Amino acid sequence: YVCALSVAICIFLYKFVPPMSQPLSYHDFADKRNLCCGAVPNSFDVLSNIPFFTVGLSGLFFLSLPQAQDQIATDHERTCWLVFFIGIFLTSFGSAYYHWHPTNKTLVWDRLPMTIGFMSILTII
């Protein structure tokens, strides 16, 4: 009953509440330097995603090791960690894409992979 009510509320909101745009000033970053001979706009914002790539890939690698089976209690927990590290890995690409050309349309690619990571870690907790 609660699930059906939640779905009905979401459908109502989707149909009757207009989308809310992020103010354009949100995309005005402090660092506007272009490194690599101008090839990478907002360079440090784009390059700051390298740690997400590294952590996501390292986590996926760890989960593929036999030792990971000893550290993780259940298959459900393993799946949650897998989704978490995939979300972190994808965050590196989505966030780099957004910071390369920050607009309201590219912002979704910054936030969507983070949401995957956040929800999976919440499930683990």
Secondary structure as the mmCIF struct_conf table of DSSP 4:
data_model
#
loop_
_struct_conf.conf_type_id
_struct_conf.id
_struct_conf.beg_label_comp_id
_struct_conf.beg_label_asym_id
_struct_conf.beg_label_seq_id
_struct_conf.end_label_comp_id
_struct_conf.end_label_asym_id
_struct_conf.end_label_seq_id
HELX_RH_AL_P HELX_RH_AL_P1 VAL A 2 PHE A 16
BEND BEND1 VAL A 17 VAL A 17
HELX_LH_PP_P HELX_LH_PP_P1 SER A 21 PRO A 23
HELX_RH_3T_P HELX_RH_3T_P1 LEU A 24 HIS A 27
BEND BEND2 ALA A 30 ALA A 30
STRN STRN1 LEU A 35 LEU A 35
TURN_TY1_P TURN_TY1_P1 CYS A 36 ALA A 39
STRN STRN2 VAL A 40 VAL A 40
TURN_TY1_P TURN_TY1_P2 PRO A 41 ASN A 42
HELX_RH_AL_P HELX_RH_AL_P2 SER A 43 LEU A 47
TURN_TY1_P TURN_TY1_P3 SER A 48 ASN A 49
HELX_RH_AL_P HELX_RH_AL_P3 ILE A 50 SER A 64
BEND BEND3 LEU A 65 LEU A 65
HELX_RH_AL_P HELX_RH_AL_P4 PRO A 66 GLN A 71
HELX_RH_AL_P HELX_RH_AL_P5 ASP A 75 TRP A 100
BEND BEND4 HIS A 101 HIS A 101
HELX_RH_AL_P HELX_RH_AL_P6 ASN A 104 ILE A 124
#
